[in-house]
Amino acid sequence: MDLAQYIRNVPDFPKPGIQFKDITTLLMVPEAFRETILLFKSRYENKALDAIVGVDARGFIFGAALAYEMGLPFITARKKGKLPADTIAEKYSLEYGTAVVEIHRDAIQPGQRLIIIDDLLATGGTVGAVARIVEQLQGVIVEAAFVVELPPLGGRKCLAPIQVHSLVEFMVE
């Protein structure tokens, strides 16, 4: 199945010059959403994973569905101030400023093998911050997984040496 056909392009969102890749249209086609989860499952089912980390907010959609499908714990990496217990926070840069992501301190145990999943890899800043938290908690990152990757924006290079896997690539500027 060509998943790219189910991903809508929204020009000039959230600001002029950006070509926003909207995965909500993929989610509205049950067969495409299921295929997305099954593709990830087939990649990771023999990797001896202990958990899935999903990135706020669209990474929750894919990460939770994959964790359910694989019978694994799902860990949330949330925007600052959204988690109720003791957290570790990491700041990262955005095109228009900075943001902070957090994970509960007790969510990851030393040596746990996991993947980090999000909907889209652009510059890699958000997942890079999540990876730094996972490493502080002594988790082992098997791979970072994405539905969509925008290779010209350099996210894969930013995340190195973490292995990156994406299902669909769009060559945007």
C-alpha positions in Angstrom: 0.0 0.0 0.0 1.3 3.5 -0.9 0.9 5.3 2.4 2.0 8.6 0.8 -1.3 8.9 -1.0 -3.1 9.2 2.3 -1.0 12.0 3.7 -2.4 15.5 2.8 -0.1 18.4 2.0 -1.2 21.7 3.4 0.7 24.6 1.9 1.7 27.6 4.0 0.8 26.0 7.4 1.6 26.9 10.1 3.4 29.8 8.3 4.2 30.8 4.8 6.6 28.6 3.0 6.0 25.5 5.1 4.5 22.4 3.3 2.7 20.7 6.3 2.4 16.9 6.0 -1.0 16.1 7.6 -1.3 12.5 8.8 -4.9 13.0 9.9 -6.1 12.0 6.5 -4.2 8.7 6.8 -5.9 8.1 10.2 -9.3 8.5 8.5 -8.7 5.5 6.3 -8.8 2.4 8.6 -6.9 0.2 6.1 -4.0 2.8 5.8 -3.8 3.3 9.6 -3.8 -0.5 10.2 -1.1 -1.0 7.5 1.0 1.7 9.2 0.9 -0.1 12.5 1.4 -3.5 10.9 4.5 -2.2 9.0 6.0 -1.0 12.3 5.1 -4.2 14.1 6.7 -6.4 11.4 9.9 -4.3 11.8 10.1 -4.5 15.6 8.4 -7.8 16.6 11.8 -9.6 16.7 13.9 -6.8 18.3 13.3 -7.8 21.9 11.8 -4.5 22.9 10.7 -3.6 26.4 8.6 -0.5 25.7 7.5 2.1 23.1 8.0 5.8 23.8 5.5 8.1 22.0 6.1 11.8 21.4 3.4 14.3 22.2 1.0 14.5 20.5 0.8 12.6 17.2 3.4 10.1 18.3 0.9 9.0 20.9 -1.5 7.8 18.1 1.0 5.5 16.4 3.0 4.6 19.5 0.0 3.6 21.6 -1.5 1.5 18.8 1.8 -0.2 18.2 2.4 -0.8 21.9 -1.1 -2.4 22.1 -0.5 -4.5 19.0 2.8 -5.7 20.4 1.7 -6.1 24.1 4.3 -3.6 25.3 4.2 -0.7 27.8 3.6 2.7 26.3 5.6 5.6 27.7 4.6 9.2 27.0 7.0 12.0 26.3 4.9 15.1 27.0 5.1 18.8 26.6 6.2 20.7 29.7 3.7 20.7 32.6 1.5 17.9 31.3 2.8 15.0 33.5 1.7 14.9 37.1 4.6 13.1 38.8 8.4 13.7 39.1 9.9 14.2 35.6 13.1 14.7 33.7 12.9 17.6 31.3 14.9 18.5 28.2 14.8 21.8 26.2 15.1 21.8 22.4 15.0 24.4 19.6 12.2 25.0 17.2 12.1 27.2 14.1 10.3 29.9 16.1 11.8 29.4 19.6 12.3 26.7 22.2 10.2 24.1 23.9 10.5 21.5 26.6 9.6 17.8 26.7 9.3 15.7 29.8 9.2 12.0 30.8 8.3 10.6 34.2 11.5 9.6 36.1 10.0 6.1 36.9 8.8 5.4 33.3 12.1 3.9 32.0 14.3 1.4 33.9 18.0 1.1 33.2 18.7 -1.3 30.3 15.2 -1.2 28.9 15.2 -1.6 25.1 12.8 0.7 23.4 11.9 2.7 20.3 10.9 6.3 20.1 8.0 6.9 17.7 6.6 10.1 16.2 4.6 11.0 13.2 7.2 13.1 11.3 10.9 13.6 11.3 11.9 17.1 10.1 14.9 18.6 11.9 15.1 16.0 14.7 14.9 18.5 17.6 12.0 17.0 19.4 13.0 13.4 19.2 16.6 14.4 20.0 15.4 15.9 23.3 13.4 12.7 24.0 16.4 10.6 23.3 18.5 12.6 25.7 16.0 11.9 28.5 15.9 8.2 27.6 19.7 8.1 27.8 19.6 10.0 31.2 17.3 7.3 32.5 19.7 4.7 31.0 17.3 3.3 28.5 18.6 1.7 25.3 17.3 3.3 22.1 16.9 0.6 19.5 15.6 3.0 16.9 13.6 6.2 16.2 10.6 5.5 14.1 8.5 7.9 12.0 5.6 7.6 9.6 6.9 10.5 7.5 10.5 11.8 7.0 11.5 15.0 5.3 15.2 14.1 4.4 16.3 17.5 3.2 15.7 19.0 6.6 18.5 16.9 8.2 16.7 15.2 11.1 18.4 11.8 10.5 21.8 13.5 10.8 20.7 15.4 13.9 19.7 12.1 15.6 22.9 10.2 14.7 24.1 7.8 16.0 20.5 6.6 16.7 19.1 4.4 13.9 16.2 6.0 12.1 13.3 4.2 10.3 10.6 6.0 8.3 7.7 4.6 6.2 7.3 7.5 3.8 9.7 10.2 2.6 8.8 13.6 1.0 11.6 15.6 -0.6 10.7 19.1 0.5 12.7 22.2 0.8 
